[in-house]
């Protein structure tokens, strides 16, 4: 009995000492955290994934025992509910793709965007970028995102062969564009193809149109909820959408097919023009490598109140999850991803990274033209779905789809959209 009591006392003492040691020294994060770095983004195609795999291979070679897990989703799913679900899952990403603007602000407010100012500066990651590159990803003096690309999110791409055969040149005014559409339709070809099943494609195209017609300031006021969606300026702008529908200048299937299916119609020569962003260059390299395509910015609107040379564009980047215990590793990974060597690889694949490249000849002509457009100094207009509140963007984009389908008038569609925004 005395032995048992003595043994029990020793065991209690030993356990107490272990607990005391744990409390005194603390359990290091490396001991309580797995060695898996999780990175989330929307699918960018086979070329993008191949580059990410190269980055992961180098990271694993430089960090013994570590692995990289890519959490890749369909890009439309990712933008809506996919990322939100990942962040609240049992295995949330340590790094994730996001858009600058309202979405970044929301991630900060929700506690999912770490202040990485010191990490960026002390790790040498800042040296991979030119001065000012972090301006759009810095809020209240704190860097919250590592910039990836500055994308033009909407211009009009066109099939040069179709234009040449019909004697059409790239239009600079809306009237010239409508004249071109008439000739294209008479030739039995659909003027515009879009895949608007997820609403954002037409939302970007016509969002830019709305800013041109209503004025950049009014556009911002309305989407920032300082003026109603059914303001006369937007009703007037929406009539341009209705006119395109009435004339039959947009594929009838627009609202029932995905963005990628819309791209295919263009790549197959079934449509002469495609209103979409700069990323289509990378898609074309894979899906239409022999296609000769050009682009023109949204044509000037006669009497429009906005900057008729404006650009619709946005900065994208990668956020380090504030809830992650692997912030140092996350920064190391991003430093590899945006090293001069990898930026040259991104550029050759048709992407437009913000970070510096060690290869001055890395960009192909179309990609370089997108960079030049962004650097032209024209007014930069934010897309509805990435620059503003998602509920507001959804209401506007839904209204656009309804007018594009001819099921509602501009006034009715925007009245209903405003009612939706006002509903809590």
C-alpha positions in Angstrom: 0.0 0.0 0.0 2.8 2.4 0.9 4.5 1.5 -2.4 1.4 2.3 -4.4 1.0 5.6 -2.6 4.6 6.4 -3.2 4.4 5.4 -6.9 1.2 7.4 -7.3 2.8 10.5 -5.7 5.8 10.2 -8.0 3.6 9.9 -11.1 1.6 13.0 -10.0 4.8 14.9 -9.5 6.2 13.8 -12.9 3.0 14.8 -14.7 3.0 18.1 -12.8 6.6 18.7 -13.9 5.8 17.9 -17.6 2.8 20.3 -17.5 4.8 22.9 -15.8 7.5 22.6 -18.4 4.9 22.9 -21.2 3.5 26.0 -19.6 6.9 27.5 -19.1 8.4 26.8 -22.5 5.2 26.7 -24.5 4.5 24.3 -27.4 6.0 25.6 -30.6 3.7 26.1 -33.5 5.9 23.8 -35.6 5.1 21.0 -33.1 1.3 21.6 -33.1 0.9 22.4 -36.8 1.1 20.1 -39.8 3.7 20.7 -42.4 1.2 21.2 -45.2 1.0 24.6 -46.9 -2.5 25.0 -48.3 -3.0 27.4 -51.3 -6.4 28.2 -52.7 -7.4 29.7 -56.1 -9.8 29.4 -58.9 -8.7 27.3 -61.9 -6.6 29.2 -64.3 -6.1 26.3 -66.8 -3.4 23.7 -67.4 -0.6 26.2 -68.0 -1.2 28.0 -64.7 -1.4 24.7 -62.8 1.9 23.6 -64.4 3.6 26.7 -63.1 2.1 26.3 -59.6 3.4 22.7 -59.6 6.9 24.0 -60.5 6.7 26.5 -57.6 5.6 23.8 -55.2 8.4 21.5 -56.3 11.0 24.2 -55.5 9.3 25.1 -52.2 9.4 21.4 -51.1 13.0 21.1 -52.1 13.9 24.2 -50.1 11.8 23.2 -47.0 12.5 19.6 -46.0 9.4 17.7 -44.8 6.9 20.3 -46.1 4.3 19.6 -48.8 2.0 21.9 -50.7 -1.7 21.3 -51.2 -3.6 23.2 -53.9 -7.2 23.8 -53.2 -8.4 24.5 -56.7 -12.0 25.2 -57.6 -14.0 26.3 -60.7 -13.3 30.0 -60.9 -17.0 31.0 -60.7 -17.7 28.8 -57.7 -14.5 30.1 -56.0 -15.6 33.8 -56.5 -19.1 33.2 -55.0 -19.4 30.7 -52.2 -16.3 28.5 -52.8 -13.7 30.6 -51.1 -16.0 31.4 -48.2 -16.5 27.7 -47.6 -12.8 26.9 -47.8 -12.0 29.6 -45.2 -14.5 28.2 -42.7 -13.6 24.5 -43.4 -11.6 22.2 -41.2 -8.5 22.7 -43.4 -8.6 26.3 -44.5 -6.0 27.7 -46.9 -2.9 29.4 -45.6 -2.7 31.5 -48.8 -5.6 32.3 -51.1 -6.3 34.3 -54.2 -8.5 37.4 -54.0 -9.3 40.7 -55.7 -8.3 44.1 -54.3 -11.1 46.5 -53.5 -14.2 45.7 -51.5 -13.5 42.0 -51.3 -10.1 42.6 -49.7 -11.7 45.1 -47.3 -14.2 42.4 -46.3 -11.6 39.8 -45.7 -9.7 42.1 -43.4 -13.0 42.8 -41.5 -13.7 39.1 -41.2 -10.2 38.4 -39.8 -8.9 36.4 -42.8 -6.2 38.9 -44.1 -3.0 39.1 -42.1 -0.9 42.2 -41.7 2.1 41.0 -43.6 4.0 44.4 -43.8 7.0 43.3 -41.8 7.1 39.8 -43.4 7.1 41.3 -46.9 9.9 43.8 -46.1 12.1 41.6 -44.0 11.9 38.5 -46.2 13.1 40.2 -49.3 9.8 39.6 -51.0 9.4 43.4 -51.5 12.5 43.4 -53.6 10.8 41.4 -56.2 8.4 44.3 -57.0 8.8 47.9 -58.2 8.1 50.8 -56.0 4.4 51.4 -55.6 3.4 47.9 -56.5 1.8 47.3 -53.1 -0.3 50.6 -53.2 -3.6 48.9 -54.1 -3.1 46.1 -51.6 -2.1 48.3 -48.7 -4.9 49.6 -46.4 -4.3 51.9 -43.4 -0.6 51.6 -43.9 -0.6 47.8 -43.7 0.2 45.4 -46.5 -2.7 42.9 -46.7 -2.1 41.2 -50.0 0.8 40.3 -52.3 -0.2 41.6 -55.8 -0.3 39.0 -58.5 -1.6 40.7 -61.6 -3.2 43.9 -62.7 -5.8 42.7 -65.2 -7.8 44.5 -67.8 -11.1 42.9 -67.2 -12.9 43.9 -70.3 -12.0 44.9 -73.9 -13.5 43.6 -77.1 -11.4 40.9 -78.7 -12.0 40.3 -82.4 -11.2 37.7 -85.1 -8.9 39.5 -87.5 -9.7 37.1 -90.4 -13.4 37.7 -90.1 -12.9 41.5 -89.9 -10.5 41.4 -92.9 -12.9 39.3 -95.0 -15.7 41.7 -94.4 -13.6 44.9 -94.8 -14.2 45.9 -91.2 -11.6 47.9 -89.1 -11.6 48.0 -85.3 -14.3 50.6 -84.4 -13.5 53.6 -82.2 -17.1 54.8 -81.7 -20.3 53.0 -80.7 -22.0 53.9 -84.0 -19.1 52.3 -85.9 -19.3 49.2 -83.8 -23.1 48.8 -84.5 -22.3 49.2 -88.2 -19.7 46.5 -88.0 -22.2 44.2 -86.1 -24.7 44.7 -88.9 -22.2 43.6 -91.6 -21.1 40.6 -89.5 -24.7 39.5 -88.9 -25.5 39.8 -92.6 -22.6 37.4 -93.3 -24.3 34.8 -91.1 -21.9 35.2 -88.2 -22.9 36.1 -84.6 -21.3 39.5 -83.8 -20.7 38.9 -80.1 -20.4 35.7 -78.1 -20.5 35.6 -74.3 -21.1 32.9 -71.7 -23.1 34.7 -69.0 -24.5 31.8 -67.0 -22.7 33.1 -63.9 -23.7 36.8 -64.7 -20.3 38.4 -64.2 -19.3 38.4 -67.9 -22.1 40.6 -69.1 -21.8 42.5 -65.8 -18.2 43.4 -66.6 -18.9 44.3 -70.2 -21.9 46.5 -69.5 -20.7 47.8 -66.2 -18.0 49.5 -68.2 -20.7 50.7 -70.6 -22.7 52.1 -67.7 -19.6 54.1 -66.5 -19.1 55.5 -70.0 -22.8 56.6 -70.3 -23.6 57.6 -66.8 -20.2 59.0 -65.8 -17.5 57.5 -63.7 -18.5 59.4 -60.6 -22.2 58.4 -60.9 -21.3 54.8 -61.6 -19.3 54.7 -58.4 -22.0 56.5 -56.4 -24.7 54.0 -57.5 -22.6 50.9 -56.9 -21.5 52.3 -53.5 -25.2 52.7 -52.6 -25.2 56.5 -52.5 -27.7 56.6 -55.4 -30.4 54.0 -56.4 -29.8 51.5 -59.1 -32.8 52.7 -61.0 -31.4 56.2 -61.3 -32.2 57.7 -64.8 -28.5 57.5 -65.7 -28.5 53.7 -65.4 -31.8 53.3 -67.1 -30.4 55.2 -70.1 -27.3 53.1 -70.1 -29.4 49.9 -69.9 -31.1 50.8 -73.1 -27.9 50.1 -74.9 -28.1 46.5 -73.7 -31.7 46.3 -74.8 -30.8 47.6 -78.3 -28.1 44.9 -78.7 -30.7 42.2 -77.8 -33.3 43.6 -80.2 -30.8 43.7 -83.0 -29.7 40.1 -82.4 -26.1 41.0 -82.0 -25.4 38.8 -79.0 -25.6 35.0 -79.0 -29.1 33.9 -77.9 -27.5 31.3 -75.6 -25.6 33.9 -73.7 -27.3 33.5 -70.3 -27.4 29.7 -70.5 -23.7 28.9 -71.2 -20.6 29.3 -69.1 -17.8 31.8 -69.8 -15.6 29.1 -71.2 -18.3 28.0 -73.6 -18.6 31.6 -74.8 -14.9 31.6 -75.4 -15.2 28.5 -77.5 -17.8 30.1 -79.8 -15.3 32.8 -80.5 -12.3 30.4 -80.9 -14.3 28.3 -83.4 -15.1 31.3 -85.6 -18.8 31.2 -84.8 -18.7 34.7 -83.4 -16.6 37.6 -84.5 -16.1 39.4 -81.2 -15.7 38.5 -77.5 -15.9 41.0 -74.7 -13.7 39.7 -71.9 -10.5 40.4 -70.0 -6.8 40.1 -70.6 -6.6 36.5 -69.4 -8.1 35.3 -72.7 -4.6 35.5 -74.1 -3.6 32.5 -72.0 -6.7 30.6 -72.9 -6.0 31.3 -76.6 -2.5 29.8 -76.4 -4.1 26.5 -75.4 -7.5 26.5 -77.2 -6.8 28.5 -80.3 -3.0 28.7 -80.9 -3.3 29.5 -84.6 -6.0 32.2 -84.2 -5.0 35.7 -85.2 -7.0 38.0 -82.8 -6.8 41.7 -81.9 -8.7 43.9 -79.5 -10.2 47.3 -79.1 -11.3 49.1 -76.0 -15.0 49.8 -75.5 -15.9 52.3 -78.2 -16.7 55.9 -77.3 -20.3 56.7 -76.6 -21.5 59.8 -78.2 -22.8 62.2 -75.5 -21.5 59.8 -72.7 -20.7 61.5 -69.4 -17.8 59.3 -68.5 -14.2 59.1 -69.6 -14.5 57.6 -73.1 -11.0 56.2 -72.8 -11.5 54.6 -69.5 -10.3 51.1 -68.7 -12.1 48.4 -66.7 -9.4 46.7 -64.6 -8.5 45.3 -61.2 -5.5 44.2 -59.2 -5.5 40.6 -58.0 -3.3 38.9 -55.5 -2.7 36.4 -52.7 -3.6 36.9 -49.1 -2.0 35.2 -46.1 -4.8 33.9 -43.9 -4.6 35.7 -40.5 -5.7 32.5 -38.8 -2.8 30.5 -40.3 0.1 29.5 -38.1 2.4 29.2 -41.1 2.7 32.8 -42.1 6.5 32.7 -42.5 6.2 29.7 -44.8 3.5 31.3 -46.7 5.7 34.3 -47.4 8.6 32.0 -48.5 6.2 30.3 -50.9 5.0 33.6 -52.4 8.6 34.8 -52.7 9.3 31.7 -54.8 6.1 32.2 -56.8 7.0 35.8 -57.7 10.8 35.5 -58.2 12.1 37.0 -61.4 12.6 33.5 -62.8 9.0 32.5 -62.2 7.6 35.9 -63.3 9.2 35.3 -66.7 7.6 31.9 -66.8 4.2 33.4 -65.9 4.6 36.0 -68.6 5.5 33.5 -71.3 2.3 31.6 -70.5 0.2 34.8 -71.2 -0.2 36.1 -67.7 0.7 39.6 -66.5 2.3 39.5 -63.1 3.0 42.7 -61.3 6.4 41.5 -59.9 9.6 42.2 -61.8 10.8 39.8 -64.5 14.4 39.0 -65.2 13.5 38.5 -68.9 12.8 41.7 -70.7 11.4 39.8 -73.7 9.1 37.6 -71.7 5.8 39.2 -72.7 4.2 38.3 -76.0 2.8 41.3 -78.0 -0.9 40.9 -77.0 0.0 40.6 -73.3 2.4 43.6 -73.6 -0.5 45.6 -75.2 -2.6 44.9 -72.1 0.2 46.1 -69.8 0.5 49.2 -72.0 -3.2 49.9 -71.8 -3.1 49.7 -68.0 -0.2 52.1 -68.0 -1.9 54.6 -70.3 -3.1 56.8 -67.5 -6.8 56.5 -68.4 -9.5 56.3 -65.7 -9.6 52.8 -64.1 -13.1 51.6 -63.6 -13.7 48.8 -61.1 -15.9 45.8 -62.1 -19.2 45.5 -60.2 -18.4 42.0 -58.8 -14.9 42.7 -57.5 -14.9 46.4 -56.8 -18.2 46.6 -54.9 -20.5 44.8 -52.5 -21.5 41.4 -53.9 -25.2 41.9 -53.2 -25.2 45.1 -55.2 -23.2 43.5 -58.0 -25.6 40.5 -58.1 -28.6 42.8 -58.3 -27.1 44.8 -61.2 -25.8 41.8 -63.1 -29.1 40.0 -62.8 -30.9 43.0 -64.2 -28.4 43.1 -67.1 -29.1 39.4 -67.8 -32.8 40.0 -67.8 -32.6 42.8 -70.3 -30.1 40.9 -72.4 -32.6 38.1 -72.6 -35.4 40.5 -73.5 -37.6 39.4 -70.5 -37.7 42.9 -68.9 -37.4 46.5 -69.9 -34.5 48.5 -68.6 -36.7 50.4 -66.2 -38.4 47.2 -64.8 -35.2 45.3 -64.5 -33.5 48.2 -62.5 -36.6 48.8 -60.4 -36.6 45.2 -59.4 -32.8 45.3 -58.8 -33.2 48.3 -56.5 -35.9 46.5 -54.5 -33.6 43.5 -54.1 -30.8 45.7 -52.7 -33.2 47.4 -50.3 -34.4 44.0 -49.0 -32.4 42.9 -45.9 
